[in-house]
Each structure stands twice: as C-alpha cells, then as structure tokens.
Amino acid sequence: MQQIHTTVAHDFERVDQLIIEQLRSNVDMVENVGHYIVDAGGKRLRPLLVLLSASALGECRDEHITFAAIIEFIHTATLLHDDVVDISTLRRGRPSANAKFGNAPSVLVGDFLYTRAFQLMVQLDSMPILADMAQTTNIIAEGEVLQLTLAGDVGMNEVQYLDVITRKTAILFGAACYGAATLSGEQEDTRNTLREFGLNLGIAFQMIDDVLDYDGNADTMGKNVGDDLTEGKVTLPLIHALLEASAPEQAIIRHAITAKSTGQIDEIISIVRRCGSIDYTRARARHHYDLALEKLAILPSSKACDALKRITELSINRDH
C-alpha cells in the first residue's frame, strides 16, 4: 500500500489537508470525535480509488481532491453509525468512537460528516455527481437496514449475502470510481465500466474481510476475531458451512448465530475450515477480483493503472 500511495502522494496530502479543514466546527465534540476516527488512519482505499482513477484517465484536478474527501467523509460516517448499531468496542486497533465518547456523540457526529459531505458536493456544482452520491448514500442506508433485519437469520443465503455487501460496501467503491470518471469528463460507457470495476473490487474486499473474521489475527486486523458472530451477521463462510457441515455442527453454528455468541468460536472456526468454507469464500472473492481486472482493460497503460491493479490484488491477498 505504501508504494501505491506514492503514485498520488501529493494529491493524497491535499485530500488529508482538506479533510482536516472541513472537520472544523464551533462545537468541540464534533472536532474531537471527527478527528479521533479520521486520525485512526485505515487503508483510505475509497479516496485512493478516486485519485488513482482520475490520474489513470489523465490528471487529478481540484475537483477530484474535493470528491475524494467527500467519499472519505461518507465512509467515516458509516463507520460511526455501524459501530453504534453493532455495539463494537474496537476499531482499527483502538477503542471505537462509541466506546470512547458514547453512542449519542458518535451518531450525531456521523450525521455531521454526512451533511458536510453534501456541502462539499454542492461546491462541486455537478448535478450528475450530486444525483449519484444521493442515490449511493441511500443505497448504503438501505443496506444497513437490510443487514439489521437479517441479523440472526440462519436461513440467509448467498444471494442475500451478496445483496447486503454490495449495498453496504461495494456501492461506495463503485461510486468513487464513477465519480472520478464523471469529473474527468468521460463518456457514460467509461464511467459505468469503472463503476463495475469498483463494485467488483468492493465485493472481493468485503468477502476477504468476512474470511478474516474466522481466519485472521485480532492484533493484525485491529478488531476482534468473531465480531460478526456477536452481531448475528451471517456471512459467506457460515452460509457455506451450514450447507456442508454435519447436523450436530450445523446446530452449533445456528445456536451461535441466533444467540449472537462467540462462546464456541474455536469450534466454529474449526468447522468452517474443515468444510472448506474459507477456501470457498476466497474462491468467490477471486471471481470478483477477475471481473474487476477485466474492467481495467479500458484504461491506457500508466503508473496509476498499475496501482489500481495492485490494489485489486491486495484486496484478496491480505491479512487485515
């Protein structure tokens, strides 16, 4: 990731500076919570996709810097709200914002970041961007509600799972690439192809996230192994395991999902591995990785295009 960042290092610094500027508020709590979660770092993949897509299409202009900050604000707002809904206590290796400041400040600062993002969108003076981001944000919200309604549902299937992760995660990856192409003045075909790249990258990325919840290390990931179970989330490794496991093993998994318990997490991890569910989920992620790479064929050869390919590779070959 360090090498990828160097491709657009100057532009990325400008995005960070704009984020800091736009976090300013007359209300101290807004700045405290906002800086706490933004300063925690993270991969910053979504704004990076904006900058690299713009560079691959020609050049990264001021509008792209603003749009990259918009994307990061919307993503950060979803994290604040997610952690409250999921009752998460750990985010990026330290206490989550809700654990440190409380639920109410986290929700309200999340609202602040959403509205600040749309203030910046108005400054872009682009109706196509505003329309697409309004639609994207609405779909993300629907995805959050859909995931909540499916929590603890042992009958959840792979189609429903794909719908949830597309809405919750992949849609913003796609919007980042589509928006960058829009601001670059590209034709609709190019915009849509780059959106498809982002969508498939986002799906692959989330699938590996879900694998790591049963095959990762808490210290490396910066969150607790088995967190999905405590939230009743039925992800692809569990969906596959429920189809392949023995009846007694299925009973163990079902109980953990409905009780939202990690009491038997070690046994469940063993079941998931024995059933080949880790390998199955990685294979599904690889499928979307392949689809994403196909879409990048429309871009001319450049360092930025190479960096996009590298991000796609890292999305399925990572430990956090």
Secondary structure, 3 states (H helix, E strand, C coil): CHHHHHHCHHHHHHHHHHHHHHCCCCCHHHHHHHHHHHHCCCCCHHHHHHHHHHHHCCCCCHHHHHHHHHHHHHHHHHHHHHHHHHCCCEECCEECHHHHHCHHHHHHHHHHHHHHHHHHHHHHCCHHHHHHHHHHHHHHHHHHHHHHHHCCCCCCCHHHHHHHHHHHHHHHHHHHHHHHHHHCCCCHHHHHHHHHHHHHHHHHHHHHHHHHHHHCCHHHHCCCCCHHHHCCCCCHHHHHHHHHCCHHHHHHHHHHHHHCCCCCHHHHHHHHHHCCHHHHHHHHHHHHHHHHHHHHHHCCCCHHHHHHHHHHHHHHCCCC
